[in-house]
Amino acid sequence: MLHVNREQSRFGEEAAYKVLHLLDKVGLAGKYRPYVDRVVAQAMVNAGIAAQPGVHTYTLGKVFELAGRKR
């Protein structure tokens, strides 16, 4: 789940983020763990710098890897 700080509050998104964050803390979120927009942005920058030609699809684990963050 992508977590973005928004000007307007979205109750459902905030509730889901908190539940997934809690599940991630105990190791149960798996591939559904929450992540913030900065992680995705950093991964995109790093993938662009690597400049591999073609179209690429990344798993969440690879996004964290590209962003230089621990899973």
PQR file of N, CA, C, O and H, with PARSE charges and radii, in Angstrom:
ATOM      1  N   MET A   1       0.844  -1.170   0.000 -0.4000 1.5000
ATOM      2  CA  MET A   1       0.000   0.000   0.000 -0.0000 2.0000
ATOM      3  C   MET A   1       0.888   1.231   0.000  0.5500 1.7000
ATOM      4  O   MET A   1       1.759   1.383   0.856 -0.5500 1.4000
ATOM      5  N   LEU A   2       0.664   2.092  -0.950 -0.4000 1.5000
ATOM      6  CA  LEU A   2       1.413   3.344  -1.049 -0.0000 2.0000
ATOM      7  C   LEU A   2       0.802   4.367  -0.109  0.5500 1.7000
ATOM      8  O   LEU A   2      -0.386   4.671  -0.212 -0.5500 1.4000
ATOM      9  H   LEU A   2      -0.044   1.969  -1.646  0.4000 1.0000
ATOM     10  N   HIS A   3       1.590   4.895   0.798 -0.4000 1.5000
ATOM     11  CA  HIS A   3       1.121   5.893   1.754 -0.0000 2.0000
ATOM     12  C   HIS A   3       1.632   7.261   1.336  0.5500 1.7000
ATOM     13  O   HIS A   3       2.836   7.476   1.189 -0.5500 1.4000
ATOM     14  H   HIS A   3       2.555   4.648   0.882  0.4000 1.0000
ATOM     15  N   VAL A   4       0.688   8.188   1.146 -0.4000 1.5000
ATOM     16  CA  VAL A   4       1.017   9.542   0.696 -0.0000 2.0000
ATOM     17  C   VAL A   4       0.411  10.530   1.687  0.5500 1.7000
ATOM     18  O   VAL A   4      -0.742  10.388   2.094 -0.5500 1.4000
ATOM     19  H   VAL A   4      -0.289   8.013   1.265  0.4000 1.0000
ATOM     20  N   ASN A   5       1.203  11.535   2.072 -0.4000 1.5000
ATOM     21  CA  ASN A   5       0.652  12.597   2.914 -0.0000 2.0000
ATOM     22  C   ASN A   5      -0.203  13.497   2.032  0.5500 1.7000
ATOM     23  O   ASN A   5       0.285  14.073   1.061 -0.5500 1.4000
ATOM     24  H   ASN A   5       2.140  11.650   1.741  0.4000 1.0000
ATOM     25  N   ARG A   6      -1.475  13.614   2.375 -0.4000 1.5000
ATOM     26  CA  ARG A   6      -2.418  14.405   1.581 -0.0000 2.0000
ATOM     27  C   ARG A   6      -2.935  15.577   2.403  0.5500 1.7000
ATOM     28  O   ARG A   6      -2.936  15.548   3.633 -0.5500 1.4000
ATOM     29  H   ARG A   6      -1.872  13.146   3.165  0.4000 1.0000
ATOM     30  N   GLU A   7      -3.373  16.607   1.690 -0.4000 1.5000
ATOM     31  CA  GLU A   7      -3.971  17.748   2.373 -0.0000 2.0000
ATOM     32  C   GLU A   7      -5.313  17.360   2.984  0.5500 1.7000
ATOM     33  O   GLU A   7      -5.655  17.797   4.082 -0.5500 1.4000
ATOM     34  H   GLU A   7      -3.372  16.631   0.691  0.4000 1.0000
ATOM     35  N   GLN A   8      -6.067  16.537   2.262 -0.4000 1.5000
ATOM     36  CA  GLN A   8      -7.379  16.120   2.767 -0.0000 2.0000
ATOM     37  C   GLN A   8      -7.247  14.738   3.400  0.5500 1.7000
ATOM     38  O   GLN A   8      -6.527  13.876   2.896 -0.5500 1.4000
ATOM     39  H   GLN A   8      -5.788  16.182   1.369  0.4000 1.0000
ATOM     40  N   SER A   9      -7.942  14.545   4.494 -0.4000 1.5000
ATOM     41  CA  SER A   9      -7.881  13.277   5.213 -0.0000 2.0000
ATOM     42  C   SER A   9      -8.751  12.232   4.522  0.5500 1.7000
ATOM     43  O   SER A   9      -9.867  12.525   4.093 -0.5500 1.4000
ATOM     44  H   SER A   9      -8.527  15.246   4.903  0.4000 1.0000
ATOM     45  N   ARG A  10      -8.233  11.015   4.420 -0.4000 1.5000
ATOM     46  CA  ARG A  10      -8.984   9.893   3.861 -0.0000 2.0000
ATOM     47  C   ARG A  10      -8.993   8.789   4.906  0.5500 1.7000
ATOM     48  O   ARG A  10      -8.018   8.056   5.069 -0.5500 1.4000
ATOM     49  H   ARG A  10      -7.326  10.777   4.769  0.4000 1.0000
ATOM     50  N   PHE A  11     -10.113   8.688   5.608 -0.4000 1.5000
ATOM     51  CA  PHE A  11     -10.210   7.787   6.745 -0.0000 2.0000
ATOM     52  C   PHE A  11      -9.852   6.344   6.380  0.5500 1.7000
ATOM     53  O   PHE A  11      -9.070   5.706   7.085 -0.5500 1.4000
ATOM     54  H   PHE A  11     -10.905   9.284   5.475  0.4000 1.0000
ATOM     55  N   GLY A  12     -10.412   5.830   5.297 -0.4000 1.5000
ATOM     56  CA  GLY A  12     -10.175   4.438   4.898 -0.0000 2.0000
ATOM     57  C   GLY A  12      -8.711   4.157   4.629  0.5500 1.7000
ATOM     58  O   GLY A  12      -8.182   3.127   5.046 -0.5500 1.4000
ATOM     59  H   GLY A  12     -11.047   6.348   4.725  0.4000 1.0000
ATOM     60  N   GLU A  13      -8.052   5.079   3.925 -0.4000 1.5000
ATOM     61  CA  GLU A  13      -6.626   4.895   3.628 -0.0000 2.0000
ATOM     62  C   GLU A  13      -5.791   4.924   4.891  0.5500 1.7000
ATOM     63  O   GLU A  13      -4.886   4.108   5.063 -0.5500 1.4000
ATOM     64  H   GLU A  13      -8.482   5.916   3.586  0.4000 1.0000
ATOM     65  N   GLU A  14      -6.091   5.861   5.775 -0.4000 1.5000
ATOM     66  CA  GLU A  14      -5.332   5.965   7.026 -0.0000 2.0000
ATOM     67  C   GLU A  14      -5.536   4.721   7.892  0.5500 1.7000
ATOM     68  O   GLU A  14      -4.586   4.212   8.488 -0.5500 1.4000
ATOM     69  H   GLU A  14      -6.826   6.524   5.636  0.4000 1.0000
ATOM     70  N   ALA A  15      -6.772   4.237   7.958 -0.4000 1.5000
ATOM     71  CA  ALA A  15      -7.060   3.043   8.756 -0.0000 2.0000
ATOM     72  C   ALA A  15      -6.321   1.832   8.179  0.5500 1.7000
ATOM     73  O   ALA A  15      -5.710   1.065   8.923 -0.5500 1.4000
ATOM     74  H   ALA A  15      -7.543   4.650   7.474  0.4000 1.0000
ATOM     75  N   ALA A  16      -6.377   1.661   6.859 -0.4000 1.5000
ATOM     76  CA  ALA A  16      -5.692   0.540   6.215 -0.0000 2.0000
ATOM     77  C   ALA A  16      -4.187   0.635   6.426  0.5500 1.7000
ATOM     78  O   ALA A  16      -3.530  -0.374   6.682 -0.5500 1.4000
ATOM     79  H   ALA A  16      -6.873   2.284   6.255  0.4000 1.0000
ATOM     80  N   TYR A  17      -3.641   1.836   6.320 -0.4000 1.5000
ATOM     81  CA  TYR A  17      -2.201   2.027   6.524 -0.0000 2.0000
ATOM     82  C   TYR A  17      -1.810   1.608   7.942  0.5500 1.7000
ATOM     83  O   TYR A  17      -0.812   0.913   8.135 -0.5500 1.4000
ATOM     84  H   TYR A  17      -4.175   2.656   6.112  0.4000 1.0000
ATOM     85  N   LYS A  18      -2.595   2.030   8.928 -0.4000 1.5000
ATOM     86  CA  LYS A  18      -2.266   1.706  10.315 -0.0000 2.0000
ATOM     87  C   LYS A  18      -2.348   0.203  10.577  0.5500 1.7000
ATOM     88  O   LYS A  18      -1.501  -0.356  11.275 -0.5500 1.4000
ATOM     89  H   LYS A  18      -3.406   2.594   8.772  0.4000 1.0000
ATOM     90  N   VAL A  19      -3.363  -0.448  10.019 -0.4000 1.5000
ATOM     91  CA  VAL A  19      -3.501  -1.899  10.190 -0.0000 2.0000
ATOM     92  C   VAL A  19      -2.330  -2.617   9.525  0.5500 1.7000
ATOM     93  O   VAL A  19      -1.719  -3.499  10.128 -0.5500 1.4000
ATOM     94  H   VAL A  19      -4.050   0.006   9.451  0.4000 1.0000
ATOM     95  N   LEU A  20      -2.015  -2.241   8.277 -0.4000 1.5000
ATOM     96  CA  LEU A  20      -0.905  -2.891   7.575 -0.0000 2.0000
ATOM     97  C   LEU A  20       0.433  -2.612   8.256  0.5500 1.7000
ATOM     98  O   LEU A  20       1.303  -3.481   8.302 -0.5500 1.4000
ATOM     99  H   LEU A  20      -2.511  -1.524   7.788  0.4000 1.0000
ATOM    100  N   HIS A  21       0.595  -1.411   8.778 -0.4000 1.5000
ATOM    101  CA  HIS A  21       1.828  -1.067   9.487 -0.0000 2.0000
ATOM    102  C   HIS A  21       1.981  -1.962  10.721  0.5500 1.7000
ATOM    103  O   HIS A  21       3.072  -2.455  11.008 -0.5500 1.4000
ATOM    104  H   HIS A  21      -0.112  -0.704   8.741  0.4000 1.0000
ATOM    105  N   LEU A  22       0.883  -2.164  11.443 -0.4000 1.5000
ATOM    106  CA  LEU A  22       0.910  -3.033  12.615 -0.0000 2.0000
ATOM    107  C   LEU A  22       1.232  -4.474  12.209  0.5500 1.7000
ATOM    108  O   LEU A  22       2.053  -5.132  12.848 -0.5500 1.4000
ATOM    109  H   LEU A  22      -0.003  -1.764  11.210  0.4000 1.0000
ATOM    110  N   LEU A  23       0.587  -4.960  11.149 -0.4000 1.5000
ATOM    111  CA  LEU A  23       0.861  -6.317  10.672 -0.0000 2.0000
ATOM    112  C   LEU A  23       2.311  -6.460  10.214  0.5500 1.7000
ATOM    113  O   LEU A  23       2.918  -7.515  10.398 -0.5500 1.4000
ATOM    114  H   LEU A  23      -0.080  -4.425  10.630  0.4000 1.0000
ATOM    115  N   ASP A  24       2.866  -5.407   9.619 -0.4000 1.5000
ATOM    116  CA  ASP A  24       4.257  -5.437   9.181 -0.0000 2.0000
ATOM    117  C   ASP A  24       5.201  -5.529  10.379  0.5500 1.7000
ATOM    118  O   ASP A  24       6.218  -6.221  10.320 -0.5500 1.4000
ATOM    119  H   ASP A  24       2.373  -4.550   9.469  0.4000 1.0000
ATOM    120  N   LYS A  25       4.865  -4.835  11.463 -0.4000 1.5000
ATOM    121  CA  LYS A  25       5.701  -4.864  12.670 -0.0000 2.0000
ATOM    122  C   LYS A  25       5.832  -6.278  13.242  0.5500 1.7000
ATOM    123  O   LYS A  25       6.868  -6.637  13.801 -0.5500 1.4000
ATOM    124  H   LYS A  25       4.039  -4.273  11.511  0.4000 1.0000
ATOM    125  N   VAL A  26       4.770  -7.076  13.095 -0.4000 1.5000
ATOM    126  CA  VAL A  26       4.815  -8.443  13.619 -0.0000 2.0000
ATOM    127  C   VAL A  26       5.132  -9.463  12.523  0.5500 1.7000
ATOM    128  O   VAL A  26       5.088 -10.671  12.757 -0.5500 1.4000
ATOM    129  H   VAL A  26       3.928  -6.784  12.641  0.4000 1.0000
ATOM    130  N   GLY A  27       5.454  -8.963  11.321 -0.4000 1.5000
ATOM    131  CA  GLY A  27       5.898  -9.842  10.248 -0.0000 2.0000
ATOM    132  C   GLY A  27       4.804 -10.523   9.450  0.5500 1.7000
ATOM    133  O   GLY A  27       5.066 -11.536   8.802 -0.5500 1.4000
ATOM    134  H   GLY A  27       5.490  -7.982  11.131  0.4000 1.0000
ATOM    135  N   LEU A  28       3.585  -9.999   9.475 -0.4000 1.5000
ATOM    136  CA  LEU A  28       2.481 -10.648   8.782 -0.0000 2.0000
ATOM    137  C   LEU A  28       2.017  -9.927   7.514  0.5500 1.7000
ATOM    138  O   LEU A  28       1.150 -10.447   6.811 -0.5500 1.4000
ATOM    139  H   LEU A  28       3.372  -9.176  10.001  0.4000 1.0000
ATOM    140  N   ALA A  29       2.560  -8.756   7.201 -0.4000 1.5000
ATOM    141  CA  ALA A  29       2.072  -7.991   6.051 -0.0000 2.0000
ATOM    142  C   ALA A  29       2.589  -8.558   4.730  0.5500 1.7000
ATOM    143  O   ALA A  29       1.912  -8.449   3.708 -0.5500 1.4000
ATOM    144  H   ALA A  29       3.264  -8.334   7.772  0.4000 1.0000
ATOM    145  N   GLY A  30       3.765  -9.154   4.736 -0.4000 1.5000
ATOM    146  CA  GLY A  30       4.324  -9.739   3.516 -0.0000 2.0000
ATOM    147  C   GLY A  30       4.416  -8.749   2.376  0.5500 1.7000
ATOM    148  O   GLY A  30       4.926  -7.641   2.543 -0.5500 1.4000
ATOM    149  H   GLY A  30       4.315  -9.243   5.567  0.4000 1.0000
ATOM    150  N   LYS A  31       3.915  -9.153   1.205 -0.4000 1.5000
ATOM    151  CA  LYS A  31       4.012  -8.286   0.037 -0.0000 2.0000
ATOM    152  C   LYS A  31       3.027  -7.125   0.089  0.5500 1.7000
ATOM    153  O   LYS A  31       3.045  -6.265  -0.792 -0.5500 1.4000
ATOM    154  H   LYS A  31       3.501 -10.052   1.070  0.4000 1.0000
ATOM    155  N   TYR A  32       2.171  -7.083   1.103 -0.4000 1.5000
ATOM    156  CA  TYR A  32       1.193  -5.997   1.236 -0.0000 2.0000
ATOM    157  C   TYR A  32       1.639  -4.939   2.238  0.5500 1.7000
ATOM    158  O   TYR A  32       0.845  -4.093   2.649 -0.5500 1.4000
ATOM    159  H   TYR A  32       2.156  -7.781   1.819  0.4000 1.0000
ATOM    160  N   ARG A  33       2.898  -4.987   2.625 -0.4000 1.5000
ATOM    161  CA  ARG A  33       3.383  -4.034   3.616 -0.0000 2.0000
ATOM    162  C   ARG A  33       3.285  -2.609   3.083  0.5500 1.7000
ATOM    163  O   ARG A  33       3.448  -2.387   1.884 -0.5500 1.4000
ATOM    164  H   ARG A  33       3.543  -5.674   2.291  0.4000 1.0000
ATOM    165  N   PRO A  34       3.023  -1.654   3.950 -0.5600 1.5000
ATOM    166  CA  PRO A  34       2.904  -0.269   3.510  0.2800 2.0000
ATOM    167  C   PRO A  34       4.273   0.348   3.232  0.5500 1.7000
ATOM    168  O   PRO A  34       5.276  -0.039   3.832 -0.5500 1.4000
ATOM    169  N   TYR A  35       4.298   1.293   2.332 -0.4000 1.5000
ATOM    170  CA  TYR A  35       5.518   2.023   2.035 -0.0000 2.0000
ATOM    171  C   TYR A  35       5.141   3.450   1.670  0.5500 1.7000
ATOM    172  O   TYR A  35       4.020   3.711   1.233 -0.5500 1.4000
ATOM    173  H   TYR A  35       3.483   1.608   1.844  0.4000 1.0000
ATOM    174  N   VAL A  36       6.068   4.362   1.848 -0.4000 1.5000
ATOM    175  CA  VAL A  36       5.785   5.771   1.601 -0.0000 2.0000
ATOM    176  C   VAL A  36       6.211   6.177   0.195  0.5500 1.7000
ATOM    177  O   VAL A  36       7.039   5.518  -0.435 -0.5500 1.4000
ATOM    178  H   VAL A  36       6.979   4.150   2.203  0.4000 1.0000
ATOM    179  N   ASP A  37       5.636   7.263  -0.279 -0.4000 1.5000
ATOM    180  CA  ASP A  37       5.885   7.728  -1.636 -0.0000 2.0000
ATOM    181  C   ASP A  37       7.364   8.011  -1.904  0.5500 1.7000
ATOM    182  O   ASP A  37       7.828   7.838  -3.031 -0.5500 1.4000
ATOM    183  H   ASP A  37       4.963   7.798   0.233  0.4000 1.0000
ATOM    184  N   ARG A  38       8.098   8.437  -0.900 -0.4000 1.5000
ATOM    185  CA  ARG A  38       9.530   8.739  -1.082 -0.0000 2.0000
ATOM    186  C   ARG A  38      10.329   7.505  -1.491  0.5500 1.7000
ATOM    187  O   ARG A  38      11.300   7.609  -2.240 -0.5500 1.4000
ATOM    188  H   ARG A  38       7.722   8.577   0.016  0.4000 1.0000
ATOM    189  N   VAL A  39       9.919   6.336  -0.997 -0.4000 1.5000
ATOM    190  CA  VAL A  39      10.609   5.088  -1.345 -0.0000 2.0000
ATOM    191  C   VAL A  39      10.442   4.802  -2.832  0.5500 1.7000
ATOM    192  O   VAL A  39      11.409   4.464  -3.515 -0.5500 1.4000
ATOM    193  H   VAL A  39       9.130   6.251  -0.388  0.4000 1.0000
ATOM    194  N   VAL A  40       9.222   4.938  -3.330 -0.4000 1.5000
ATOM    195  CA  VAL A  40       8.959   4.697  -4.745 -0.0000 2.0000
ATOM    196  C   VAL A  40       9.708   5.718  -5.603  0.5500 1.7000
ATOM    197  O   VAL A  40      10.292   5.364  -6.628 -0.5500 1.4000
ATOM    198  H   VAL A  40       8.437   5.213  -2.775  0.4000 1.0000
ATOM    199  N   ALA A  41       9.690   6.977  -5.185 -0.4000 1.5000
ATOM    200  CA  ALA A  41      10.387   8.021  -5.935 -0.0000 2.0000
ATOM    201  C   ALA A  41      11.889   7.734  -6.007  0.5500 1.7000
ATOM    202  O   ALA A  41      12.491   7.868  -7.072 -0.5500 1.4000
ATOM    203  H   ALA A  41       9.215   7.265  -4.353  0.4000 1.0000
ATOM    204  N   GLN A  42      12.496   7.345  -4.892 -0.4000 1.5000
ATOM    205  CA  GLN A  42      13.932   7.046  -4.883 -0.0000 2.0000
ATOM    206  C   GLN A  42      14.243   5.850  -5.753  0.5500 1.7000
ATOM    207  O   GLN A  42      15.252   5.844  -6.459 -0.5500 1.4000
ATOM    208  H   GLN A  42      12.007   7.236  -4.026  0.4000 1.0000
ATOM    209  N   ALA A  43      13.394   4.833  -5.717 -0.4000 1.5000
ATOM    210  CA  ALA A  43      13.591   3.644  -6.557 -0.0000 2.0000
ATOM    211  C   ALA A  43      13.517   4.022  -8.033  0.5500 1.7000
ATOM    212  O   ALA A  43      14.298   3.517  -8.840 -0.5500 1.4000
ATOM    213  H   ALA A  43      12.575   4.837  -5.143  0.4000 1.0000
ATOM    214  N   MET A  44      12.582   4.909  -8.395 -0.4000 1.5000
ATOM    215  CA  MET A  44      12.454   5.337  -9.791 -0.0000 2.0000
ATOM    216  C   MET A  44      13.701   6.102 -10.247  0.5500 1.7000
ATOM    217  O   MET A  44      14.190   5.904 -11.360 -0.5500 1.4000
ATOM    218  H   MET A  44      11.948   5.319  -7.739  0.4000 1.0000
ATOM    219  N   VAL A  45      14.198   6.963  -9.387 -0.4000 1.5000
ATOM    220  CA  VAL A  45      15.418   7.708  -9.713 -0.0000 2.0000
ATOM    221  C   VAL A  45      16.584   6.747  -9.899  0.5500 1.7000
ATOM    222  O   VAL A  45      17.324   6.848 -10.878 -0.5500 1.4000
ATOM    223  H   VAL A  45      13.801   7.124  -8.484  0.4000 1.0000
ATOM    224  N   ASN A  46      16.750   5.818  -8.968 -0.4000 1.5000
ATOM    225  CA  ASN A  46      17.864   4.874  -9.045 -0.0000 2.0000
ATOM    226  C   ASN A  46      17.751   3.947 -10.255  0.5500 1.7000
ATOM    227  O   ASN A  46      18.762   3.609 -10.871 -0.5500 1.4000
ATOM    228  H   ASN A  46      16.148   5.735  -8.174  0.4000 1.0000
ATOM    229  N   ALA A  47      16.530   3.536 -10.601 -0.4000 1.5000
ATOM    230  CA  ALA A  47      16.337   2.703 -11.787 -0.0000 2.0000
ATOM    231  C   ALA A  47      16.668   3.499 -13.042  0.5500 1.7000
ATOM    232  O   ALA A  47      17.242   2.960 -13.988 -0.5500 1.4000
ATOM    233  H   ALA A  47      15.709   3.811 -10.101  0.4000 1.0000
ATOM    234  N   GLY A  48      16.312   4.771 -13.054 -0.4000 1.5000
ATOM    235  CA  GLY A  48      16.635   5.628 -14.195 -0.0000 2.0000
ATOM    236  C   GLY A  48      18.120   5.835 -14.350  0.5500 1.7000
ATOM    237  O   GLY A  48      18.628   5.870 -15.471 -0.5500 1.4000
ATOM    238  H   GLY A  48      15.846   5.209 -12.285  0.4000 1.0000
ATOM    239  N   ILE A  49      18.820   5.971 -13.255 -0.4000 1.5000
ATOM    240  CA  ILE A  49      20.273   6.140 -13.299 -0.0000 2.0000
ATOM    241  C   ILE A  49      20.939   4.879 -13.838  0.5500 1.7000
ATOM    242  O   ILE A  49      21.930   4.954 -14.565 -0.5500 1.4000
ATOM    243  H   ILE A  49      18.407   5.942 -12.344  0.4000 1.0000
ATOM    244  N   ALA A  50      20.389   3.718 -13.478 -0.4000 1.5000
ATOM    245  CA  ALA A  50      20.940   2.451 -13.970 -0.0000 2.0000
ATOM    246  C   ALA A  50      20.770   2.333 -15.478  0.5500 1.7000
ATOM    247  O   ALA A  50      21.555   1.649 -16.136 -0.5500 1.4000
ATOM    248  H   ALA A  50      19.584   3.657 -12.887  0.4000 1.0000
ATOM    249  N   ALA A  51      19.761   2.987 -16.030 -0.4000 1.5000
ATOM    250  CA  ALA A  51      19.534   3.118 -17.471 -0.0000 2.0000
ATOM    251  C   ALA A  51      19.570   1.805 -18.247  0.5500 1.7000
ATOM    252  O   ALA A  51      20.279   1.686 -19.247 -0.5500 1.4000
ATOM    253  H   ALA A  51      19.124   3.542 -15.495  0.4000 1.0000
ATOM    254  N   GLN A  52      18.813   0.833 -17.788 -0.4000 1.5000
ATOM    255  CA  GLN A  52      18.663  -0.414 -18.529 -0.0000 2.0000
ATOM    256  C   GLN A  52      17.587  -0.208 -19.584  0.5500 1.7000
ATOM    257  O   GLN A  52      16.487   0.231 -19.248 -0.5500 1.4000
ATOM    258  H   GLN A  52      18.237   0.930 -16.976  0.4000 1.0000
ATOM    259  N   PRO A  53      17.865  -0.511 -20.853 -0.5600 1.5000
ATOM    260  CA  PRO A  53      16.858  -0.298 -21.895  0.2800 2.0000
ATOM    261  C   PRO A  53      15.688  -1.273 -21.757  0.5500 1.7000
ATOM    262  O   PRO A  53      15.843  -2.372 -21.225 -0.5500 1.4000
ATOM    263  N   GLY A  54      14.526  -0.861 -22.238 -0.4000 1.5000
ATOM    264  CA  GLY A  54      13.363  -1.729 -22.245 -0.0000 2.0000
ATOM    265  C   GLY A  54      12.342  -1.340 -21.195  0.5500 1.7000
ATOM    266  O   GLY A  54      12.491  -0.329 -20.509 -0.5500 1.4000
ATOM    267  H   GLY A  54      14.400   0.032 -22.670  0.4000 1.0000
ATOM    268  N   VAL A  55      11.305  -2.152 -21.080 -0.4000 1.5000
ATOM    269  CA  VAL A  55      10.236  -1.946 -20.109 -0.0000 2.0000
ATOM    270  C   VAL A  55      10.463  -2.909 -18.948  0.5500 1.7000
ATOM    271  O   VAL A  55      10.761  -4.084 -19.161 -0.5500 1.4000
ATOM    272  H   VAL A  55      11.184  -2.973 -21.638  0.4000 1.0000
ATOM    273  N   HIS A  56      10.323  -2.415 -17.733 -0.4000 1.5000
ATOM    274  CA  HIS A  56      10.610  -3.229 -16.565 -0.0000 2.0000
ATOM    275  C   HIS A  56       9.446  -3.207 -15.577  0.5500 1.7000
ATOM    276  O   HIS A  56       8.787  -2.183 -15.402 -0.5500 1.4000
ATOM    277  H   HIS A  56      10.081  -1.460 -17.561  0.4000 1.0000
ATOM    278  N   THR A  57       9.206  -4.331 -14.944 -0.4000 1.5000
ATOM    279  CA  THR A  57       8.218  -4.463 -13.877 -0.0000 2.0000
ATOM    280  C   THR A  57       8.971  -4.918 -12.632  0.5500 1.7000
ATOM    281  O   THR A  57       9.760  -5.862 -12.681 -0.5500 1.4000
ATOM    282  H   THR A  57       9.741  -5.164 -15.087  0.4000 1.0000
ATOM    283  N   TYR A  58       8.718  -4.232 -11.512 -0.4000 1.5000
ATOM    284  CA  TYR A  58       9.446  -4.536 -10.287 -0.0000 2.0000
ATOM    285  C   TYR A  58       8.501  -5.025  -9.196  0.5500 1.7000
ATOM    286  O   TYR A  58       7.403  -4.493  -9.035 -0.5500 1.4000
ATOM    287  H   TYR A  58       8.077  -3.465 -11.472  0.4000 1.0000
ATOM    288  N   THR A  59       8.928  -6.032  -8.451 -0.4000 1.5000
ATOM    289  CA  THR A  59       8.190  -6.478  -7.273 -0.0000 2.0000
ATOM    290  C   THR A  59       8.448  -5.477  -6.145  0.5500 1.7000
ATOM    291  O   THR A  59       9.361  -4.656  -6.225 -0.5500 1.4000
ATOM    292  H   THR A  59       9.821  -6.464  -8.582  0.4000 1.0000
ATOM    293  N   LEU A  60       7.640  -5.558  -5.109 -0.4000 1.5000
ATOM    294  CA  LEU A  60       7.826  -4.642  -3.987 -0.0000 2.0000
ATOM    295  C   LEU A  60       9.214  -4.796  -3.374  0.5500 1.7000
ATOM    296  O   LEU A  60       9.840  -3.806  -2.996 -0.5500 1.4000
ATOM    297  H   LEU A  60       6.899  -6.226  -5.043  0.4000 1.0000
ATOM    298  N   GLY A  61       9.692  -6.026  -3.276 -0.4000 1.5000
ATOM    299  CA  GLY A  61      11.034  -6.249  -2.739 -0.0000 2.0000
ATOM    300  C   GLY A  61      12.095  -5.562  -3.574  0.5500 1.7000
ATOM    301  O   GLY A  61      13.043  -4.997  -3.029 -0.5500 1.4000
ATOM    302  H   GLY A  61       9.183  -6.830  -3.583  0.4000 1.0000
ATOM    303  N   LYS A  62      11.948  -5.603  -4.891 -0.4000 1.5000
ATOM    304  CA  LYS A  62      12.909  -4.950  -5.787 -0.0000 2.0000
ATOM    305  C   LYS A  62      12.817  -3.429  -5.659  0.5500 1.7000
ATOM    306  O   LYS A  62      13.830  -2.740  -5.775 -0.5500 1.4000
ATOM    307  H   LYS A  62      11.178  -6.061  -5.334  0.4000 1.0000
ATOM    308  N   VAL A  63      11.611  -2.897  -5.420 -0.4000 1.5000
ATOM    309  CA  VAL A  63      11.466  -1.450  -5.230 -0.0000 2.0000
ATOM    310  C   VAL A  63      12.258  -1.023  -4.001  0.5500 1.7000
ATOM    311  O   VAL A  63      12.974  -0.022  -4.040 -0.5500 1.4000
ATOM    312  H   VAL A  63      10.787  -3.456  -5.325  0.4000 1.0000
ATOM    313  N   PHE A  64      12.132  -1.777  -2.908 -0.4000 1.5000
ATOM    314  CA  PHE A  64      12.900  -1.451  -1.705 -0.0000 2.0000
ATOM    315  C   PHE A  64      14.400  -1.586  -1.972  0.5500 1.7000
ATOM    316  O   PHE A  64      15.193  -0.772  -1.497 -0.5500 1.4000
ATOM    317  H   PHE A  64      11.550  -2.589  -2.876  0.4000 1.0000
ATOM    318  N   GLU A  65      14.780  -2.593  -2.716 -0.4000 1.5000
ATOM    319  CA  GLU A  65      16.182  -2.805  -3.081 -0.0000 2.0000
ATOM    320  C   GLU A  65      16.704  -1.622  -3.893  0.5500 1.7000
ATOM    321  O   GLU A  65      17.778  -1.094  -3.603 -0.5500 1.4000
ATOM    322  H   GLU A  65      14.137  -3.254  -3.102  0.4000 1.0000
ATOM    323  N   LEU A  66      15.958  -1.212  -4.892 -0.4000 1.5000
ATOM    324  CA  LEU A  66      16.365  -0.076  -5.732 -0.0000 2.0000
ATOM    325  C   LEU A  66      16.438   1.224  -4.934  0.5500 1.7000
ATOM    326  O   LEU A  66      17.273   2.087  -5.208 -0.5500 1.4000
ATOM    327  H   LEU A  66      15.086  -1.641  -5.127  0.4000 1.0000
ATOM    328  N   ALA A  67      15.558   1.352  -3.950 -0.4000 1.5000
ATOM    329  CA  ALA A  67      15.547   2.564  -3.126 -0.0000 2.0000
ATOM    330  C   ALA A  67      16.664   2.562  -2.089  0.5500 1.7000
ATOM    331  O   ALA A  67      16.934   3.581  -1.453 -0.5500 1.4000
ATOM    332  H   ALA A  67      14.880   0.651  -3.728  0.4000 1.0000
ATOM    333  N   GLY A  68      17.321   1.395  -1.922 -0.4000 1.5000
ATOM    334  CA  GLY A  68      18.397   1.294  -0.957 -0.0000 2.0000
ATOM    335  C   GLY A  68      17.894   1.163   0.466  0.5500 1.7000
ATOM    336  O   GLY A  68      18.557   1.589   1.411 -0.5500 1.4000
ATOM    337  H   GLY A  68      17.102   0.568  -2.439  0.4000 1.0000
ATOM    338  N   ARG A  69      16.710   0.567   0.615 -0.4000 1.5000
ATOM    339  CA  ARG A  69      16.124   0.403   1.955 -0.0000 2.0000
ATOM    340  C   ARG A  69      15.938  -1.073   2.264  0.5500 1.7000
ATOM    341  O   ARG A  69      15.820  -1.905   1.364 -0.5500 1.4000
ATOM    342  H   ARG A  69      16.172   0.221  -0.153  0.4000 1.0000
ATOM    343  N   LYS A  70      15.916  -1.377   3.543 -0.4000 1.5000
ATOM    344  CA  LYS A  70      15.660  -2.750   3.980 -0.0000 2.0000
ATOM    345  C   LYS A  70      14.215  -3.101   3.736  0.5500 1.7000
ATOM    346  O   LYS A  70      13.340  -2.237   3.793 -0.5500 1.4000
ATOM    347  H   LYS A  70      16.012  -0.701   4.274  0.4000 1.0000
ATOM    348  N   ARG A  71      13.960  -4.363   3.465 -0.4000 1.5000
ATOM    349  CA  ARG A  71      12.587  -4.841   3.312 -0.0000 2.0000
ATOM    350  C   ARG A  71      11.988  -4.902   4.642  0.5500 1.7000
ATOM    351  O   ARG A  71      10.824  -5.279   4.779 -0.5500 1.4000
ATOM    352  H   ARG A  71      14.670  -5.065   3.419  0.4000 1.0000
TER
END
